[in-house]
Amino acid sequence: MKKVKIYSQPTCPDCNNVKAYLDRKGVPYEDINVQEDKKAMEEMVRRYGIRVTPVIIIGDRVMVGFNAPKLNKLLSAED
């Protein structure tokens, strides 16, 4: 299974929706709370040039926001 990493914030509705969606599908993920971890926020901005959440990393692919069909495609895509 592909490694999934989510940069999120507790008050972000899309962040909570994507995590609930992955939980329902049984997909494990690493959740990084950028509100608590300022270094993670800096890394997200520096590495990906993105300042909003959620940022979902699947393998080497990056997705911003929550879109279930697109997320499914990324989860099932061949590397």
Sine and cosine of phi, psi and omega as CSV:
sin_phi,cos_phi,sin_psi,cos_psi,sin_omega,cos_omega
0.00,0.00,0.60,-0.80,-0.02,-1.00
-0.94,0.33,0.54,-0.84,0.06,-1.00
-0.97,0.23,0.75,-0.67,-0.01,-1.00
-0.88,-0.48,0.77,-0.64,0.04,-1.00
-0.81,-0.59,0.70,-0.71,0.01,-1.00
-0.82,-0.57,0.85,-0.53,0.18,-0.98
-1.00,0.02,0.85,-0.52,-0.12,-0.99
-0.61,-0.79,0.09,-1.00,0.12,-0.99
-0.70,-0.71,0.58,-0.81,-0.05,-1.00
-0.88,0.48,-0.50,0.87,-0.06,-1.00
-1.00,-0.06,0.13,0.99,-0.04,-1.00
-1.00,-0.01,0.92,-0.38,-0.02,-1.00
-0.86,0.52,-0.69,0.73,0.01,-1.00
-0.90,0.43,-0.57,0.82,0.04,-1.00
-0.88,0.47,-0.74,0.67,0.00,-1.00
-0.91,0.41,-0.60,0.80,0.02,-1.00
-0.91,0.41,-0.69,0.73,-0.02,-1.00
-0.92,0.39,-0.63,0.77,0.02,-1.00
-0.92,0.39,-0.66,0.75,0.05,-1.00
-0.90,0.44,-0.63,0.77,0.02,-1.00
-0.89,0.45,-0.74,0.68,0.02,-1.00
-0.91,0.42,-0.62,0.79,0.06,-1.00
-0.87,0.49,-0.71,0.71,0.01,-1.00
-0.88,0.47,-0.58,0.82,0.00,-1.00
-0.99,0.11,-0.12,0.99,0.00,-1.00
0.96,0.27,0.43,0.90,-0.01,-1.00
-1.00,-0.06,0.89,-0.46,0.04,-1.00
-0.95,0.31,0.51,-0.86,0.01,-1.00
-0.47,-0.88,0.37,-0.93,0.11,-0.99
-0.98,-0.18,0.84,-0.55,-0.01,-1.00
-0.98,-0.21,0.83,-0.56,0.01,-1.00
-0.90,-0.43,0.93,-0.37,-0.03,-1.00
-0.99,0.12,0.98,-0.22,-0.06,-1.00
-0.97,0.25,-0.23,0.97,0.07,-1.00
-0.95,0.30,-0.59,0.81,0.02,-1.00
-1.00,0.00,-0.52,0.85,-0.09,-1.00
-0.94,-0.33,1.00,-0.02,-0.05,-1.00
-0.90,0.44,-0.52,0.85,0.05,-1.00
-0.91,0.41,-0.61,0.80,0.05,-1.00
-0.91,0.42,-0.63,0.78,0.05,-1.00
-0.88,0.47,-0.70,0.71,0.02,-1.00
-0.89,0.46,-0.65,0.76,0.02,-1.00
-0.90,0.44,-0.68,0.73,0.00,-1.00
-0.86,0.51,-0.71,0.71,-0.01,-1.00
-0.93,0.36,-0.73,0.69,-0.05,-1.00
-0.92,0.40,-0.72,0.69,-0.12,-0.99
-0.98,0.21,-0.64,0.77,-0.11,-0.99
-0.92,-0.38,-0.19,0.98,0.00,-1.00
0.93,0.36,0.44,0.90,-0.07,-1.00
-0.88,-0.47,0.68,-0.73,-0.02,-1.00
-0.88,-0.47,0.17,0.98,0.00,-1.00
-0.86,-0.51,0.31,-0.95,0.05,-1.00
-0.83,-0.55,0.40,-0.92,0.02,1.00
-0.99,0.13,0.51,-0.86,0.18,-0.98
-0.91,-0.41,0.87,-0.50,-0.06,-1.00
-0.94,-0.35,0.83,-0.56,0.02,-1.00
-0.94,-0.34,0.84,-0.55,0.06,-1.00
-0.80,-0.60,0.95,-0.31,-0.12,-0.99
0.89,0.46,-0.87,-0.50,0.03,-1.00
-0.96,-0.28,0.20,0.98,0.00,-1.00
-0.99,-0.16,0.57,-0.82,-0.05,-1.00
-0.85,-0.53,0.73,-0.68,0.05,-1.00
-0.77,-0.63,0.70,-0.72,0.04,-1.00
-0.94,-0.35,0.75,-0.66,-0.02,-1.00
1.00,0.08,-0.03,-1.00,-0.01,-1.00
-0.88,-0.47,0.87,-0.49,0.04,-1.00
-0.63,-0.78,0.97,-0.24,-0.12,-0.99
-0.84,0.55,-0.74,0.67,0.00,-1.00
-0.87,0.49,-0.67,0.74,0.01,-1.00
-0.92,0.40,-0.65,0.76,0.03,-1.00
-0.88,0.47,-0.68,0.73,0.04,-1.00
-0.87,0.50,-0.66,0.75,0.02,-1.00
-0.88,0.47,-0.69,0.72,-0.01,-1.00
-0.91,0.41,-0.62,0.79,0.01,-1.00
-0.92,0.39,-0.54,0.84,-0.05,-1.00
-0.99,-0.13,-0.12,0.99,-0.05,-1.00
-0.93,0.37,0.56,-0.83,0.10,-0.99
-0.97,0.24,0.60,-0.80,0.06,-1.00
-0.99,0.15,0.00,0.00,0.00,0.00
